[in-house]
């Protein structure tokens, strides 16, 4: 198969599966307007939905990502700055989530002191990683 731009590939694979934009959107639990934007090259699907999109289109996720090309021939899912920002966000969120989980579980009397300390330690470790990254920059 010749290399295509991402939007062209989505159109081709959707039609090959015999799906309308609305049917594909329903499978992905999104709007048909989002699918239309992908197919017109105005936007790209969220990275978390690539797996479901690939399954709906009958291809492997890696194939879909590898075939993704912009006009400047760069894969939008290989932007190292975006990936770094996403990792930082995930680690930061994990740290905060651990603290919130400990508070809620203690209120509900569903956690031991030992488990609370372990969870808080994980949360503090995550938050310290974020601060270490800020100092490094």
Order of alpha helices (4+ residues) and beta strands (2+ residues): alpha-alpha-alpha-alpha-alpha-alpha-alpha
